[in-house]
């Protein structure tokens, strides 16, 4: 299935936001562990105002959140930009059960010498 167009328009229907992030830009030292042992990274999608998209059809960028303790010490620290997000425009099918995924790039195969931050 071809990727549908993109938009940024508020709606009373389900909105599909496709996001792509560069895992190598995540700051591992900012990860945190939950009480159950899961490891998390806080990230935020900074969206453009309704109706606006950038030149590539993206409605915003994805940023890794700065941990509160670091921000209290230095309010100039900014999280890395990890990627972007685009609202998929499925037309009349918005809100129906659909598969919004699409394969892009090549599959990642981990190796013993990979340098991913986790």
Secondary structure as UniProt FT lines:
FT   STRAND          5..7
FT   STRAND          16..21
FT   HELIX           23..25
FT   HELIX           28..30
FT   STRAND          32..33
FT   TURN            35..36
FT   STRAND          39..40
FT   STRAND          43..47
FT   TURN            50..51
FT   TURN            55..56
FT   STRAND          60..64
FT   HELIX           68..73
FT   TURN            75..76
FT   STRAND          81..89
FT   HELIX           91..93
FT   TURN            94..95
FT   TURN            112..113
//
